[in-house]
């Protein structure tokens, strides 16, 4: 909730905001993969749709994190 409400303002002042955004986006990507796995365990079976969507979200977040990092460090 705090990340959703405050976003970039959570970045410590002594930390590069692009690096911080990259780190957070990669953490969120890992969380998306974990949520997909957890959802499949809850329903008790593999779901290609859940797996596909979780992976797509994770890939999009990681890619955006990479862009944040490249933007700061060309």
Protein Blocks (a to p, Z undefined) as FASTA:
>chain_A
ZZmmnmmmmpcfkbcfklmmmmmmmmmmmmmmmmmmmmmmmnopacfklmmmmmmmmmmm
mmmmmmmmmmmmZZ
